[in-house]
Amino acid sequence: MHRLVSLLPVQYARQTQDLWEQLEETFGLSPVQNTVPPHFTWQAAQSYDFERLDALLAQVSTEWRPFPLTTAGVGMFTGRRPLLYIHIVKTARLLQLHNRLWQATQAAGQDFNPQFRPENWLPYIVLTAGGLDETNITEVLKFLSFRPFTWEMSIDNLTVLY
């Protein structure tokens, strides 16, 4: 799976990585992925035509300006493999950018993940991608509950992870 993402600024990337390390050391939760830097995802596809994607992103980037991004607390996707995340506040600007990227890149990808369609998209920063279960989730939530997750940052990049 390939993803179109924005990397977090250094200060918040460090804070996120520190959290990943603390969750691993304290609860044995594996790091999200050792090779993936802290980010949030705009879109995911099974594959991209990278030459075409580069041209489309170059076109979109002429309209792109750094924009503010705010986080607000921790959320959880429930199910067989619960996932904890830092919630990103949806703003009109963020939704506008997401819609523009979604429309611009449709011709460059195949088998898009429907989770990232504009009507479904929930922007977030992953904290745990596995390892949570009924034996540790209460303690993990206690660990995270009293930490401030109201971060304000400026996003100025688009990156493709594959």
DRENFI-849444 format. One record per residue: x negated, y negated, z of N, C-alpha, C, O in turn; chain; residue in one letter. Coordinates in Angstrom, 1 decimal. Layout:
   n.east   n.north     n.up   ca.east   ca.north    ca.up   c.east   c.north     c.up   o.east   o.north     o.up   mol   type
        X         Y        Z         X          Y        Z        X         Y        Z        X         Y        Z     A      A
...
END
This chain:
   n.east   n.north     n.up   ca.east   ca.north    ca.up   c.east   c.north     c.up   o.east   o.north     o.up   mol   type
     -0.8       1.2      0.0       0.0        0.0      0.0     -0.9      -1.2      0.0     -1.8      -1.3      0.8     A      M
     -0.6      -2.2     -0.9      -1.3       -3.4     -1.0     -0.4      -4.5     -0.3      0.8      -4.5     -0.4     A      H
     -1.1      -5.5      0.3      -0.3       -6.5      1.0     -0.8      -7.9      0.6     -2.0      -8.1      0.5     A      R
      0.1      -8.8      0.4      -0.2      -10.2      0.3      0.0     -10.9      1.7      1.1     -10.8      2.2     A      L
     -1.1     -11.4      2.2      -1.1      -11.9      3.6     -1.7     -13.2      3.8     -2.3     -13.8      2.8     A      V
     -1.6     -13.8      4.9      -2.4      -15.0      5.3     -3.1     -14.6      6.6     -2.5     -14.1      7.6     A      S
     -4.4     -14.8      6.6      -5.3      -14.5      7.7     -5.1     -15.6      8.8     -4.9     -16.8      8.4     A      L
     -5.2     -15.2     10.0      -5.0      -16.2     11.1     -6.3     -17.0     11.2     -7.4     -16.5     10.9     A      L
     -6.2     -18.3     11.6      -7.4      -19.1     11.9     -8.2     -18.4     13.0     -7.7     -17.6     13.8     A      P
     -9.5     -18.7     13.0     -10.5      -18.1     13.8    -10.0     -18.0     15.3    -10.1     -16.9     15.9     A      V
     -9.6     -19.1     15.9      -9.2      -19.1     17.3     -8.1     -18.1     17.6     -8.2     -17.3     18.6     A      Q
     -7.1     -18.0     16.7      -6.0      -17.1     17.0     -6.3     -15.6     16.5     -5.8     -14.7     17.1     A      Y
     -7.2     -15.5     15.5      -7.7      -14.2     15.2     -8.4     -13.6     16.3     -8.2     -12.4     16.7     A      A
     -9.3     -14.4     17.0     -10.0      -13.9     18.2     -9.1     -13.5     19.3     -9.2     -12.4     19.9     A      R
     -8.1     -14.3     19.6      -7.1      -14.0     20.6     -6.4     -12.7     20.3     -6.1     -11.9     21.2     A      Q
     -6.0     -12.5     19.1      -5.3      -11.3     18.7     -6.2     -10.1     18.8     -5.8      -9.1     19.3     A      T
     -7.4     -10.2     18.3      -8.4       -9.1     18.5     -8.7      -8.8     19.9     -8.8      -7.6     20.3     A      Q
     -8.8      -9.8     20.8      -8.9       -9.6     22.2     -7.8      -8.8     22.8     -7.9      -7.9     23.6     A      D
     -6.6      -9.1     22.4      -5.4       -8.4     22.8     -5.4      -6.9     22.3     -5.1      -6.0     23.1     A      L
     -5.8      -6.7     21.1      -5.9       -5.4     20.6     -6.9      -4.6     21.4     -6.6      -3.4     21.8     A      W
     -8.1      -5.2     21.8      -9.1       -4.5     22.6     -8.5      -4.2     24.0     -8.8      -3.1     24.5     A      E
     -7.9      -5.2     24.6      -7.3       -5.0     25.9     -6.2      -3.9     25.9     -6.2      -3.1     26.9     A      Q
     -5.4      -3.9     24.9      -4.4       -2.8     24.8     -5.0      -1.4     24.7     -4.5      -0.4     25.2     A      L
     -6.1      -1.4     23.9      -6.8       -0.1     23.8     -7.5       0.3     25.1     -7.4       1.4     25.5     A      E
     -8.2      -0.6     25.7      -8.9       -0.3     27.0     -8.0       0.0     28.1     -8.2       0.9     28.9     A      E
     -6.9      -0.7     28.2      -6.0       -0.6     29.4     -5.0       0.6     29.2     -4.6       1.3     30.2     A      T
     -4.5       0.8     28.0      -3.4        1.7     27.8     -3.8       2.8     26.8     -3.0       3.7     26.5     A      F
     -5.0       2.8     26.2      -5.4        3.8     25.3     -4.7       3.7     23.9     -4.8       4.6     23.1     A      G
     -4.2       2.5     23.6      -3.5        2.3     22.3     -4.6       2.0     21.3     -5.5       1.1     21.5     A      L
     -4.6       2.7     20.2      -5.6        2.5     19.2     -5.5       1.1     18.6     -4.4       0.6     18.5     A      S
     -6.6       0.5     18.2      -6.5       -0.8     17.5     -5.6      -0.6     16.3     -5.5       0.4     15.7     A      P
     -5.0      -1.7     16.0      -4.1       -1.7     14.9     -4.7      -1.1     13.7     -4.2      -0.1     13.1     A      V
     -5.8      -1.6     13.2      -6.6       -1.0     12.2     -8.0      -1.7     12.3     -8.1      -2.9     12.3     A      Q
     -9.0      -0.9     12.4     -10.4       -1.5     12.6    -10.8      -2.3     11.4    -11.6      -3.2     11.6     A      N
    -10.3      -2.1     10.3     -10.8       -2.8      9.1     -9.9      -4.0      8.7    -10.2      -4.7      7.7     A      T
     -8.7      -4.2      9.4      -7.8       -5.2      8.9     -7.9      -6.4      9.9     -7.7      -6.2     11.1     A      V
     -8.2      -7.6      9.4      -8.2       -8.8     10.3     -6.8      -9.2     10.7     -5.9      -8.9     10.0     A      P
     -6.7      -9.9     11.8      -5.4      -10.4     12.2     -4.8     -11.3     11.1     -5.4     -12.2     10.5     A      P
     -3.5     -11.0     10.9      -2.8      -11.7      9.7     -1.3     -11.6      9.9     -0.8     -10.9     10.9     A      H
     -0.6     -12.2      9.0       0.9      -11.9      8.9      1.1     -11.6      7.4      0.4     -12.1      6.5     A      F
      2.1     -10.8      7.1       2.3      -10.3      5.7      3.5     -11.0      5.1      4.6     -11.2      5.6     A      T
      3.2     -11.5      3.8       4.2      -12.1      3.0      5.0     -11.1      2.2      6.2     -11.2      2.0     A      W
      4.2     -10.0      1.7       4.8       -9.1      0.8      3.9      -7.8      0.8      2.7      -7.9      1.0     A      Q
      4.5      -6.7      0.4       3.7       -5.5      0.3      4.3      -4.7     -0.9      5.5      -4.7     -1.2     A      A
      3.3      -4.2     -1.7       3.7       -3.4     -2.9      2.8      -2.2     -3.0      1.7      -2.1     -2.4     A      A
      3.3      -1.1     -3.6       2.5        0.1     -3.8      1.3      -0.2     -4.6      0.2       0.3     -4.4     A      Q
      1.4      -1.1     -5.6       0.3       -1.5     -6.4      0.5      -2.9     -7.0      1.6      -3.3     -7.2     A      S
     -0.6      -3.5     -7.3      -0.6       -4.8     -8.0     -1.5      -4.7     -9.3     -2.5      -4.0     -9.3     A      Y
     -1.1      -5.4    -10.3      -2.0       -5.7    -11.4     -2.8      -6.9    -11.0     -2.3      -8.0    -11.0     A      D
     -4.0      -6.7    -10.5      -4.8       -7.7     -9.9     -5.1      -8.9    -10.8     -5.2     -10.0    -10.4     A      F
     -5.3      -8.6    -12.1      -5.6       -9.7    -13.0     -4.4     -10.6    -13.1     -4.5     -11.9    -13.1     A      E
     -3.2     -10.0    -13.3      -2.0      -10.8    -13.3     -1.7     -11.5    -12.0     -1.3     -12.7    -12.0     A      R
     -1.9     -10.8    -10.9      -1.7      -11.4     -9.6     -2.6     -12.6     -9.4     -2.1     -13.6     -8.9     A      L
     -3.8     -12.5     -9.7      -4.8      -13.6     -9.6     -4.3     -14.8    -10.3     -4.3     -15.9     -9.8     A      D
     -3.8     -14.6    -11.6      -3.3      -15.7    -12.4     -2.1     -16.4    -11.7     -1.9     -17.6    -11.7     A      A
     -1.2     -15.5    -11.2       0.1      -16.0    -10.6     -0.2     -16.8     -9.3      0.4     -17.8     -9.0     A      L
     -1.1     -16.2     -8.5      -1.5      -16.9     -7.3     -2.2     -18.2     -7.5     -2.1     -19.1     -6.7     A      L
     -3.0     -18.2     -8.6      -3.7      -19.5     -8.9     -2.7     -20.6     -9.2     -2.9     -21.7     -8.9     A      A
     -1.7     -20.2     -9.9      -0.6      -21.1    -10.3      0.1     -21.6     -9.0      0.3     -22.8     -8.8     A      Q
      0.5     -20.7     -8.1       1.2      -21.0     -6.9      0.3     -21.9     -6.0      0.8     -22.8     -5.3     A      V
     -1.0     -21.6     -6.0      -1.9      -22.3     -5.1     -2.0     -23.8     -5.4     -2.3     -24.6     -4.5     A      S
     -1.7     -24.2     -6.6      -1.7      -25.6     -7.0     -0.5     -26.3     -6.2     -0.6     -27.5     -6.0     A      T
      0.5     -25.6     -5.8       1.6      -26.2     -5.1      1.4     -26.0     -3.6      2.2     -26.6     -2.8     A      E
      0.4     -25.3     -3.2       0.2      -24.9     -1.8     -0.6     -25.9     -1.0     -1.6     -26.4     -1.5     A      W
     -0.1     -26.2      0.1      -0.8      -27.1      1.1     -0.8     -26.4      2.4      0.1     -25.6      2.7     A      R
     -1.9     -26.6      3.2      -1.8      -26.0      4.6     -0.5     -26.4      5.3      0.0     -27.5      5.1     A      P
      0.0     -25.5      6.0       1.3      -25.7      6.7      1.2     -25.2      8.1      0.4     -24.3      8.5     A      F
      2.0     -25.8      9.0       2.0      -25.4     10.4      2.7     -24.1     10.6      3.7     -23.8      9.9     A      P
      2.2     -23.3     11.5       2.9      -22.0     11.9      2.9     -22.0     13.4      1.9     -22.2     14.1     A      L
      4.1     -21.6     13.9       4.3      -21.5     15.3      4.7     -20.1     15.7      5.5     -19.5     15.0     A      T
      4.2     -19.5     16.8       4.6      -18.3     17.3      5.4     -18.5     18.5      5.3     -19.5     19.2     A      T
      6.3     -17.5     18.9       7.1      -17.7     20.0      7.4     -16.3     20.7      8.4     -15.7     20.4     A      A
      6.5     -15.9     21.5       6.8      -14.6     22.3      6.5     -13.4     21.5      5.9     -13.4     20.4     A      G
      6.9     -12.3     22.2       6.6      -10.9     21.7      7.9     -10.3     21.3      8.9     -10.5     22.0     A      V
      7.9      -9.5     20.3       9.1       -8.8     19.9      8.8      -7.3     19.7      7.6      -6.9     19.8     A      G
      9.8      -6.5     19.4       9.6       -5.1     19.2     10.5      -4.5     18.2     11.7      -4.8     18.2     A      M
      9.9      -3.7     17.3      10.7       -2.9     16.4     10.9      -1.6     17.1      9.9      -1.0     17.5     A      F
     12.1      -1.1     17.2      12.4        0.1     17.9     12.4       1.3     16.9     12.5       1.1     15.7     A      T
     12.5       2.5     17.4      12.6        3.7     16.6     11.6       4.7     17.1     11.1       4.7     18.2     A      G
     11.3       5.7     16.3      10.4        6.8     16.6      9.0       6.3     17.0      8.3       6.8     17.8     A      R
      8.6       5.2     16.3       7.3        4.7     16.5      7.4       3.2     16.8      7.3       2.4     15.9     A      R
      7.7       2.8     18.0       7.9        1.4     18.3      6.7       0.6     18.0      5.6       1.0     18.1     A      P
      6.9      -0.7     17.5       5.8       -1.6     17.2      6.1      -2.9     17.9      7.1      -3.5     17.8     A      L
      5.0      -3.3     18.6       5.1       -4.6     19.3      4.4      -5.7     18.4      3.4      -5.4     17.7     A      L
      5.0      -6.9     18.4       4.4       -7.9     17.6      4.6      -9.3     18.2      5.4      -9.5     19.2     A      Y
      3.8     -10.2     17.7       4.0      -11.6     18.1      4.9     -12.2     17.1      4.7     -12.2     15.9     A      I
      6.0     -12.8     17.5       7.0      -13.3     16.7      6.6     -14.7     16.1      6.1     -15.6     16.8     A      H
      6.8     -14.8     14.8       6.5      -16.1     14.1      7.8     -16.8     13.8      8.8     -16.2     13.3     A      I
      7.9     -18.1     14.2       9.1      -18.9     14.0      9.3     -19.2     12.6      8.4     -19.7     11.9     A      V
     10.5     -18.8     12.1      10.9      -19.1     10.7     11.2     -20.6     10.6     12.1     -21.1     11.3     A      K
     10.6     -21.3      9.7      10.9      -22.7      9.5     11.3     -22.8      8.0     11.1     -21.9      7.2     A      T
     11.9     -24.0      7.7      12.3      -24.2      6.3     11.1     -24.1      5.4     11.2     -23.5      4.3     A      A
     10.0     -24.7      5.8       8.8      -24.6      4.9      8.3     -23.2      4.7      7.9     -22.8      3.6     A      R
      8.2     -22.5      5.8       7.7      -21.1      5.7      8.6     -20.2      4.8      8.1     -19.5      4.0     A      L
      9.9     -20.4      5.0      10.9      -19.7      4.1     10.8     -20.1      2.6     10.9     -19.3      1.7     A      L
     10.5     -21.4      2.4      10.4      -21.9      1.1      9.1     -21.3      0.4      9.2     -20.8     -0.7     A      Q
      8.0     -21.2      1.2       6.8      -20.6      0.6      7.0     -19.2      0.4      6.5     -18.6     -0.6     A      L
      7.6     -18.5      1.3       7.9      -17.0      1.1      8.7     -16.8     -0.2      8.4     -15.9     -1.0     A      H
      9.8     -17.5     -0.3      10.6      -17.4     -1.5      9.8     -17.6     -2.8      9.9     -16.9     -3.8     A      N
      9.0     -18.7     -2.8       8.2      -19.0     -3.9      7.2     -17.9     -4.3      7.0     -17.5     -5.4     A      R
      6.5     -17.4     -3.2       5.6      -16.3     -3.5      6.3     -15.0     -4.0      5.8     -14.3     -4.9     A      L
      7.4     -14.7     -3.4       8.2      -13.6     -3.8      8.6     -13.6     -5.3      8.4     -12.7     -6.0     A      W
      9.1     -14.8     -5.7       9.5      -14.9     -7.1      8.3     -14.9     -8.0      8.4     -14.3     -9.1     A      Q
      7.2     -15.6     -7.6       6.1      -15.7     -8.5      5.4     -14.4     -8.7      4.8     -14.2     -9.8     A      A
      5.4     -13.5     -7.8       4.6      -12.3     -7.9      5.3     -11.1     -8.4      4.7     -10.0     -8.5     A      T
      6.6     -11.2     -8.6       7.4      -10.0     -9.1      6.8      -9.3    -10.3      6.9      -8.1    -10.5     A      Q
      6.2     -10.1    -11.2       5.7       -9.6    -12.5      4.4      -8.9    -12.3      3.9      -8.3    -13.2     A      A
      3.8      -9.0    -11.1       2.4       -8.4    -10.9      2.4      -7.2    -10.0      1.3      -6.6     -9.8     A      A
      3.5      -6.7     -9.5       3.5       -5.6     -8.6      4.5      -4.5     -8.9      5.4      -4.7     -9.7     A      G
      4.3      -3.4     -8.3       5.3       -2.3     -8.5      5.6      -1.7     -7.1      4.8      -1.6     -6.2     A      Q
      6.9      -1.3     -7.0       7.4       -0.6     -5.8      7.2      -1.5     -4.5      6.4      -1.2     -3.6     A      D
      7.8      -2.7     -4.5       7.7       -3.6     -3.4      8.4      -3.0     -2.2      9.5      -2.4     -2.3     A      F
      7.9      -3.2     -1.1       8.5       -2.8      0.2      9.7      -3.7      0.5      9.5      -5.0      0.6     A      N
     10.9      -3.2      0.6      12.1       -4.0      0.7     12.1      -4.8      2.1     12.8      -5.8      2.2     A      P
     11.3      -4.4      3.0      11.2       -5.1      4.3     10.8      -6.5      4.1     11.1      -7.4      4.9     A      Q
     10.1      -6.8      3.0       9.5       -8.1      2.8     10.3      -9.0      1.8      9.9     -10.1      1.4     A      F
     11.5      -8.4      1.4      12.3       -9.2      0.5     12.8     -10.4      1.3     13.0     -10.4      2.5     A      R
     13.1     -11.6      0.6      13.4      -12.8      1.3     14.6     -12.6      2.3     14.6     -13.2      3.4     A      P
     15.6     -11.8      2.0      16.7      -11.7      2.9     16.4     -10.7      4.0     17.2     -10.7      5.0     A      E
     15.3     -10.0      4.0      15.0       -9.1      5.1     13.8      -9.5      5.9     13.5      -9.0      7.0     A      N
     13.0     -10.4      5.4      11.7      -10.8      5.9     11.7     -11.3      7.3     12.4     -12.3      7.6     A      W
     10.9     -10.7      8.2      10.7      -11.2      9.6      9.2     -11.3      9.7      8.5     -10.3      9.8     A      L
      8.7     -12.5      9.7       7.2      -12.7      9.8      6.7     -12.4     11.3      7.4     -12.8     12.2     A      P
      5.6     -11.7     11.4       5.1      -11.3     12.7      3.6     -11.0     12.6      3.1     -10.7     11.5     A      Y
      3.0     -10.9     13.7       1.6      -10.5     13.9      1.6      -9.2     14.7      2.0      -9.3     15.8     A      I
      1.1      -8.2     14.1       1.1       -6.9     14.8      0.2      -6.8     16.0     -0.9      -7.3     16.0     A      V
      0.8      -6.3     17.1       0.0       -6.0     18.3     -0.3      -4.6     18.5     -1.4      -4.2     18.8     A      L
      0.8      -3.7     18.3       0.6       -2.3     18.4      1.3      -1.6     17.2      2.4      -2.0     16.9     A      T
      0.6      -0.7     16.6       1.3        0.0     15.4      1.5       1.4     15.7      1.8       2.2     14.8     A      A
      1.3       1.9     16.9       1.5        3.3     17.3      0.9       3.5     18.7      0.2       2.7     19.2     A      G
      1.3       4.6     19.2       0.8        5.0     20.5      1.8       4.6     21.7      1.6       5.1     22.8     A      G
      2.8       3.8     21.4       3.8        3.5     22.4      4.7       4.6     22.6      5.2       5.2     21.6     A      L
      5.0       5.0     23.8       6.1        6.0     24.0      6.7       5.7     25.4      6.4       4.7     26.0     A      D
      7.6       6.6     25.8       8.3        6.4     27.0      7.4       6.4     28.3      7.8       5.9     29.3     A      E
      6.2       6.9     28.2       5.3        7.0     29.3      4.5       5.7     29.5      4.0       5.4     30.6     A      T
      4.4       4.8     28.5       3.5        3.6     28.7      4.2       2.3     28.3      3.7       1.2     28.6     A      N
      5.4       2.4     27.7       6.0        1.1     27.1      6.3       0.1     28.2      6.1      -1.1     28.0     A      I
      6.8       0.6     29.3       7.1       -0.3     30.4      5.9      -1.1     30.9      6.0      -2.3     31.1     A      T
      4.8      -0.4     31.1       3.6       -1.0     31.6      3.0      -2.0     30.5      2.5      -3.0     30.9     A      E
      3.1      -1.6     29.3       2.6       -2.5     28.2      3.4      -3.7     28.1      2.8      -4.8     28.0     A      V
      4.7      -3.6     28.2       5.6       -4.8     28.2      5.3      -5.7     29.4      5.3      -6.9     29.3     A      L
      5.1      -5.1     30.6       4.7       -5.9     31.8      3.4      -6.6     31.5      3.3      -7.8     31.9     A      K
      2.4      -6.0     30.9       1.1       -6.5     30.6      1.2      -7.8     29.7      0.5      -8.7     29.9     A      F
      2.2      -7.7     28.8       2.3       -8.8     27.8      3.3      -9.9     28.2      3.2     -11.0     27.8     A      L
      4.2      -9.6     29.1       5.3      -10.4     29.4      5.0     -11.8     30.0      5.7     -12.8     29.8     A      S
      3.9     -11.9     30.7       3.6      -13.2     31.4      2.5     -14.0     30.7      1.9     -14.8     31.3     A      F
      2.2     -13.6     29.5       1.2      -14.3     28.7      1.9     -15.3     27.8      3.0     -15.0     27.3     A      R
      1.2     -16.4     27.6       1.8      -17.4     26.6      1.6     -17.0     25.2      0.5     -16.7     24.8     A      P
      2.6     -16.9     24.4       2.5      -16.6     23.0      3.1     -17.7     22.2      3.6     -17.4     21.1     A      F
      3.0     -18.9     22.6       3.5      -20.1     21.8      2.2     -20.7     21.3      1.6     -21.6     21.9     A      T
      1.8     -20.2     20.1       0.6      -20.7     19.4      1.1     -21.6     18.3      2.1     -21.4     17.6     A      W
      0.2     -22.6     18.1       0.5      -23.5     16.9     -0.8     -23.6     16.1     -1.9     -23.9     16.6     A      E
     -0.7     -23.3     14.9      -1.9      -23.2     14.0     -1.5     -23.7     12.6     -0.4     -23.9     12.3     A      M
     -2.6     -23.9     11.8      -2.4      -24.3     10.4     -2.8     -23.1      9.5     -3.9     -22.6      9.7     A      S
     -2.0     -22.8      8.6      -2.3      -21.7      7.6     -2.7     -22.3      6.3     -2.0     -23.1      5.8     A      I
     -3.8     -21.9      5.8      -4.4      -22.4      4.6     -4.9     -21.4      3.6     -5.7     -21.7      2.7     A      D
     -4.4     -20.2      3.7      -5.0      -19.1      2.8     -3.9     -18.1      2.4     -2.9     -17.9      3.1     A      N
     -4.2     -17.5      1.3      -3.5      -16.3      0.8     -4.6     -15.2      0.6     -5.6     -15.5      0.0     A      L
     -4.4     -14.0      1.0      -5.3      -13.0      0.8     -4.6     -11.7      0.4     -3.5     -11.4      0.9     A      T
     -5.3     -10.9     -0.4      -4.7       -9.6     -0.7     -5.5      -8.5      0.0     -6.7      -8.4     -0.1     A      V
     -4.8      -7.7      0.8      -5.4       -6.6      1.5     -5.0      -5.3      0.7     -3.9      -5.1      0.4     A      L
     -6.0      -4.4      0.5      -5.7       -3.2     -0.2     -6.7      -2.1      0.2     -6.7      -1.0     -0.3     A      Y
END
